[in-house]
Amino acid sequence: MPYQLFWRGPLEAFWHYREKAILESREKQQATNFSAWIQGLYVREALGSVYHLFNALAGKEPKIFPYPSKPFGTGEPELPAQEEERRQAVVQMIQEHNLLMKVITQDKGAQRDGTDSM
């Protein structure tokens, strides 16, 4: 909060800045918790992939899980193939919506004319 606004501004400004600081603190805490959760998930997967080596009760043919190829949640951008797949899905949804709207408007027009489309 700026000095001038704190001392000479309206009282409500203080409460707005306080609320903003609280929200930013919560968001930072949630981001930290999520990062810790992702790291824990990676550790669980990594230990699960080698658990059968240290477990005497695992049996002769335990189920083997692959070791993770890279850390989770590295923030890497999506692959172009995934982006293209998502774009095609959106285009298809728009086309289906437009087709549905066209059918609905035709049915309403037929009902106004007194004819039935079926």
TIMIDO-442422 format. One line per 2 residues: number of its first residue (from 1); their letters; for each residue x, y, z of N, C-alpha, C. Coordinates in nm, 4 decimals. Layout:
! residues N
NUM> A> X Y Z X Y Z X Y Z | ...
***
This chain:
! residues 118
1> MP> 0.0849 -0.1168 0.0000 0.0000 0.0000 0.0000 0.0894 0.1230 0.0000 | 0.0646 0.2160 -0.0887 0.1462 0.3377 -0.0939 0.1325 0.4197 0.0345
3> YQ> 0.2393 0.4881 0.0691 0.2446 0.5676 0.1916 0.1354 0.6744 0.1937 | 0.1231 0.7506 0.0864 0.0244 0.8591 0.0817 -0.1177 0.8058 0.0959
5> LF> -0.1437 0.6959 0.0340 -0.2773 0.6389 0.0422 -0.3056 0.5862 0.1826 | -0.2031 0.5328 0.2465 -0.2215 0.4808 0.3821 -0.2580 0.5926 0.4796
7> WR> -0.1854 0.7051 0.4709 -0.2064 0.8130 0.5680 -0.3141 0.9116 0.5271 | -0.3314 0.9362 0.3994 -0.4235 1.0411 0.3567 -0.5409 0.9910 0.2728
9> GP> -0.5406 0.8651 0.2405 -0.6464 0.8104 0.1567 -0.7677 0.7689 0.2372 | -0.8683 0.7199 0.1691 -0.9872 0.6740 0.2409 -0.9571 0.5455 0.3207
11> LE> -1.0300 0.5272 0.4273 -1.0089 0.4122 0.5148 -1.0368 0.2802 0.4432 | -1.1305 0.2813 0.3491 -1.1646 0.1581 0.2778 -1.0469 0.1039 0.1961
13> AF> -0.9563 0.1926 0.1536 -0.8419 0.1487 0.0730 -0.7556 0.0503 0.1510 | -0.7387 0.0756 0.2809 -0.6603 -0.0159 0.3632 -0.7203 -0.1562 0.3612
15> WH> -0.8506 -0.1643 0.3751 -0.9151 -0.2945 0.3790 -0.9058 -0.3650 0.2446 | -0.9097 -0.2909 0.1357 -0.8947 -0.3525 0.0035 -0.7539 -0.4097 -0.0136
17> YR> -0.6536 -0.3334 0.0272 -0.5162 -0.3824 0.0168 -0.4939 -0.5024 0.1086 | -0.5543 -0.5005 0.2260 -0.5421 -0.6117 0.3192 -0.6039 -0.7377 0.2590
19> EK> -0.7221 -0.7239 0.2015 -0.7884 -0.8378 0.1390 -0.7038 -0.8943 0.0245 | -0.6443 -0.8046 -0.0539 -0.5592 -0.8485 -0.1642 -0.4374 -0.9246 -0.1115
21> AI> -0.3771 -0.8756 -0.0033 -0.2609 -0.9428 0.0542 -0.2986 -1.0808 0.1067 | -0.4149 -1.0930 0.1672 -0.4599 -1.2225 0.2186 -0.4811 -1.3204 0.1030
23> LE> -0.5458 -1.2742 -0.0042 -0.5694 -1.3610 -0.1202 -0.4386 -1.4060 -0.1842 | -0.3427 -1.3132 -0.1981 -0.2132 -1.3492 -0.2563 -0.1408 -1.4504 -0.1689
25> SR> -0.1511 -1.4341 -0.0376 -0.0881 -1.5285 0.0548 -0.1498 -1.6673 0.0408 | -0.2815 -1.6738 0.0289 -0.3492 -1.8033 0.0127 -0.3110 -1.8694 -0.1191
27> EK> -0.3041 -1.7899 -0.2264 -0.2667 -1.8455 -0.3561 -0.1244 -1.9003 -0.3532 | -0.0341 -1.8267 -0.2872 0.1043 -1.8726 -0.2773 0.1113 -2.0016 -0.1966
29> QQ> 0.0347 -2.0104 -0.0884 0.0324 -2.1304 -0.0068 -0.0240 -2.2483 -0.0854 | -0.1294 -2.2249 -0.1632 -0.1867 -2.3324 -0.2440 -0.0877 -2.3800 -0.3496
31> AT> -0.0134 -2.2869 -0.4110 0.0856 -2.3251 -0.5114 0.1969 -2.4080 -0.4479 | 0.2395 -2.3699 -0.3277 0.3427 -2.4451 -0.2570 0.2924 -2.5834 -0.2209
33> NF> 0.1696 -2.5915 -0.1721 0.1116 -2.7217 -0.1371 0.0980 -2.8107 -0.2599 | 0.0572 -2.7527 -0.3718 0.0422 -2.8312 -0.4939 0.1778 -2.8823 -0.5409
35> SA> 0.2788 -2.7974 -0.5328 0.4134 -2.8381 -0.5728 0.4629 -2.9530 -0.4842 | 0.4379 -2.9435 -0.3544 0.4782 -3.0513 -0.2633 0.4009 -3.1789 -0.2939
37> WI> 0.2741 -3.1656 -0.3270 0.1933 -3.2827 -0.3596 0.2450 -3.3514 -0.4861 | 0.2792 -3.2720 -0.5873 0.3332 -3.3275 -0.7120 0.4652 -3.3992 -0.6840
39> QG> 0.5489 -3.3394 -0.6008 0.6767 -3.4023 -0.5678 0.6530 -3.5334 -0.4935 | 0.5587 -3.5355 -0.4020 0.5250 -3.6579 -0.3298 0.4718 -3.7655 -0.4221
41> LY> 0.3928 -3.7246 -0.5210 0.3401 -3.8193 -0.6189 0.4534 -3.8831 -0.6986 | 0.5516 -3.8019 -0.7370 0.6667 -3.8530 -0.8112 0.7468 -3.9508 -0.7250
43> VR> 0.7687 -3.9159 -0.5983 0.8439 -4.0039 -0.5088 0.7695 -4.1355 -0.4900 | 0.6368 -4.1288 -0.4752 0.5580 -4.2515 -0.4601 0.5724 -4.3407 -0.5829
45> EA> 0.5638 -4.2810 -0.7014 0.5779 -4.3600 -0.8252 0.7185 -4.4189 -0.8366 | 0.8188 -4.3391 -0.7995 0.9569 -4.3874 -0.8086 0.9808 -4.5027 -0.7116
47> LG> 0.9345 -4.4880 -0.5881 0.9533 -4.5958 -0.4916 0.8706 -4.7186 -0.5281 | 0.7520 -4.6968 -0.5829 0.6689 -4.8092 -0.6248 0.7325 -4.8899 -0.7363
49> SV> 0.8142 -4.8243 -0.8178 0.8759 -4.8958 -0.9297 0.9916 -4.9845 -0.8844 | 1.0518 -4.9566 -0.7689 1.1629 -5.0395 -0.7204 1.1261 -5.1148 -0.5931
51> YH> 1.0032 -5.1050 -0.5484 0.9594 -5.1678 -0.4234 0.9775 -5.3186 -0.4255 | 0.9509 -5.3796 -0.5357 0.9605 -5.5258 -0.5453 1.1032 -5.5763 -0.5229
53> LF> 1.2024 -5.4914 -0.5431 1.3413 -5.5328 -0.5230 1.3744 -5.5497 -0.3753 | 1.3074 -5.4734 -0.2890 1.3388 -5.4739 -0.1465 1.2348 -5.5465 -0.0617
55> NA> 1.1285 -5.5932 -0.1218 1.0218 -5.6583 -0.0481 1.0399 -5.8097 -0.0563 | 1.0645 -5.8703 0.0588 1.0858 -6.0155 0.0619 0.9565 -6.0916 0.0356
57> LA> 0.8441 -6.0291 0.0587 0.7152 -6.0949 0.0413 0.6526 -6.0684 -0.0955 | 0.7282 -6.0103 -0.1868 0.6735 -5.9715 -0.3165 0.6399 -6.0917 -0.4044
59> GK> 0.7029 -6.2036 -0.3827 0.6754 -6.3211 -0.4651 0.7732 -6.3312 -0.5804 | 0.7542 -6.4345 -0.6597 0.8475 -6.4579 -0.7707 0.8184 -6.3690 -0.8902
61> EP> 0.6929 -6.3370 -0.9153 0.6567 -6.2532 -1.0296 0.5714 -6.1350 -0.9837 | 0.6339 -6.0370 -0.9200 0.5555 -5.9216 -0.8748 0.5194 -5.8312 -0.9926
63> KI> 0.4161 -5.7532 -0.9714 0.3774 -5.6564 -1.0740 0.4792 -5.5427 -1.0727 | 0.5405 -5.5182 -1.1867 0.6463 -5.4186 -1.1953 0.5911 -5.2930 -1.2635
65> FP> 0.6098 -5.1804 -1.1972 0.5681 -5.0518 -1.2517 0.6897 -4.9807 -1.3096 | 0.6752 -4.9124 -1.4215 0.7909 -4.8436 -1.4800 0.8316 -4.7223 -1.3963
67> YP> 0.9598 -4.6949 -1.3951 1.0116 -4.5770 -1.3260 0.9706 -4.4528 -1.4052 | 0.9290 -4.3461 -1.3403 0.8880 -4.2254 -1.4140 1.0019 -4.1724 -1.5011
69> SK> 0.9686 -4.1358 -1.6234 1.0713 -4.0896 -1.7169 1.1170 -3.9474 -1.6882 | 1.0316 -3.8666 -1.6259 1.0691 -3.7296 -1.5913 0.9828 -3.6847 -1.4738
71> PF> 1.0257 -3.5825 -1.4028 0.9456 -3.5328 -1.2900 0.8091 -3.4825 -1.3358 | 0.7125 -3.4931 -1.2483 0.5774 -3.4484 -1.2802 0.5669 -3.2976 -1.2617
73> GT> 0.4803 -3.2364 -1.3403 0.4501 -3.0947 -1.3225 0.5672 -3.0031 -1.3451 | 0.6443 -3.0292 -1.4494 0.7601 -2.9443 -1.4757 0.7220 -2.8136 -1.5417
75> GE> 0.5950 -2.7971 -1.5768 0.5505 -2.6731 -1.6375 0.5886 -2.6598 -1.7839 | 0.6199 -2.7700 -1.8471 0.6552 -2.7648 -1.9882 0.5297 -2.7392 -2.0715
77> PE> 0.5436 -2.6691 -2.1816 0.4263 -2.6438 -2.2655 0.3750 -2.7731 -2.3280 | 0.2482 -2.7686 -2.3681 0.1888 -2.8871 -2.4304 0.2552 -2.9180 -2.5636
79> LP> 0.2526 -3.0429 -2.5970 0.3072 -3.0846 -2.7251 0.2170 -3.0351 -2.8376 | 0.2735 -3.0074 -2.9545 0.1902 -2.9612 -3.0660 0.0786 -3.0590 -3.1019
81> AQ> 0.1040 -3.1882 -3.0878 0.0005 -3.2875 -3.1204 -0.1181 -3.2739 -3.0255 | -0.0900 -3.2504 -2.8980 -0.1977 -3.2322 -2.8009 -0.2754 -3.1043 -2.8291
83> EE> -0.2049 -2.9985 -2.8644 -0.2720 -2.8724 -2.8965 -0.3604 -2.8888 -3.0198 | -0.3100 -2.9597 -3.1204 -0.3875 -2.9809 -3.2426 -0.5104 -3.0669 -3.2131
85> ER> -0.4934 -3.1685 -3.1292 -0.6060 -3.2537 -3.0929 -0.7128 -3.1733 -3.0183 | -0.6694 -3.0881 -2.9284 -0.7639 -3.0048 -2.8539 -0.8351 -2.9070 -2.9477
87> RQ> -0.7613 -2.8495 -3.0425 -0.8208 -2.7551 -3.1364 -0.9251 -2.8244 -3.2231 | -0.8940 -2.9461 -3.2682 -0.9891 -3.0211 -3.3498 -1.1139 -3.0567 -3.2704
89> AV> -1.0972 -3.0889 -3.1439 -1.2133 -3.1197 -3.0598 -1.3022 -2.9972 -3.0438 | -1.2427 -2.8807 -3.0280 -1.3210 -2.7570 -3.0146 -1.3952 -2.7268 -3.1445
91> VQ> -1.3268 -2.7425 -3.2571 -1.3904 -2.7181 -3.3868 -1.5080 -2.8133 -3.4072 | -1.4892 -2.9392 -3.3699 -1.5971 -3.0370 -3.3846 -1.7156 -3.0014 -3.2952
93> MI> -1.6887 -2.9586 -3.1731 -1.7979 -2.9194 -3.0835 -1.8747 -2.7998 -3.1389 | -1.8034 -2.7042 -3.1966 -1.8693 -2.5869 -3.2555 -1.9558 -2.6282 -3.3738
95> QE> -1.9041 -2.7180 -3.4573 -1.9819 -2.7645 -3.5716 -2.1079 -2.8384 -3.5267 | -2.0960 -2.9229 -3.4257 -2.2129 -2.9937 -3.3744 -2.3145 -2.8967 -3.3156
97> HN> -2.2658 -2.7949 -3.2459 -2.3553 -2.6938 -3.1892 -2.4292 -2.6192 -3.3001 | -2.3556 -2.5789 -3.4018 -2.4188 -2.5064 -3.5127 -2.5229 -2.5926 -3.5833
99> LL> -2.4916 -2.7202 -3.6030 -2.5868 -2.8113 -3.6661 -2.7113 -2.8271 -3.5800 | -2.6936 -2.8422 -3.4510 -2.8059 -2.8550 -3.3603 -2.8922 -2.7283 -3.3612
101> MK> -2.8289 -2.6133 -3.3598 -2.9038 -2.4875 -3.3625 -2.9811 -2.4733 -3.4939 | -2.9228 -2.5198 -3.6037 -2.9907 -2.5134 -3.7325 -3.1154 -2.6015 -3.7314
103> VI> -3.1047 -2.7222 -3.6760 -3.2189 -2.8133 -3.6674 -3.3274 -2.7532 -3.5790 | -3.2880 -2.6948 -3.4666 -3.3853 -2.6357 -3.3746 -3.4596 -2.5199 -3.4407
105> TQ> -3.3876 -2.4331 -3.5108 -3.4541 -2.3198 -3.5762 -3.5453 -2.3669 -3.6889 | -3.5074 -2.4731 -3.7591 -3.5938 -2.5267 -3.8639 -3.7207 -2.5849 -3.8036
107> DK> -3.7081 -2.6537 -3.6903 -3.8255 -2.7104 -3.6237 -3.9184 -2.6000 -3.5750 | -3.8626 -2.4913 -3.5219 -3.9465 -2.3805 -3.4754 -4.0187 -2.3142 -3.5932
109> GA> -3.9487 -2.3011 -3.7055 -4.0096 -2.2424 -3.8237 -4.1234 -2.3288 -3.8757 | -4.1041 -2.4599 -3.8728 -4.2083 -2.5523 -3.9197 -4.3293 -2.5463 -3.8262
111> QR> -4.3066 -2.5304 -3.6978 -4.4180 -2.5236 -3.6018 -4.4967 -2.3944 -3.6219 | -4.4279 -2.2852 -3.6547 -4.4983 -2.1584 -3.6784 -4.5853 -2.1647 -3.8038
113> DG> -4.5360 -2.2374 -3.9060 -4.6099 -2.2498 -4.0309 -4.7269 -2.3450 -4.0181 | -4.7308 -2.4213 -3.9114 -4.8384 -2.5165 -3.8931 -4.8077 -2.6516 -3.9523
115> TD> -4.6883 -2.6708 -4.0032 -4.6500 -2.8012 -4.0561 -4.5620 -2.8697 -3.9533 | -4.5648 -2.9996 -3.9551 -4.4833 -3.0770 -3.8622 -4.3648 -3.1345 -3.9396
117> SM> -4.2463 -3.1289 -3.8838 -4.1283 -3.1754 -3.9557 -4.1193 -3.3266 -3.9578 | -4.2007 -3.3956 -3.8789 -4.1932 -3.5413 -3.8773 -4.3035 -3.6032 -3.9558
***
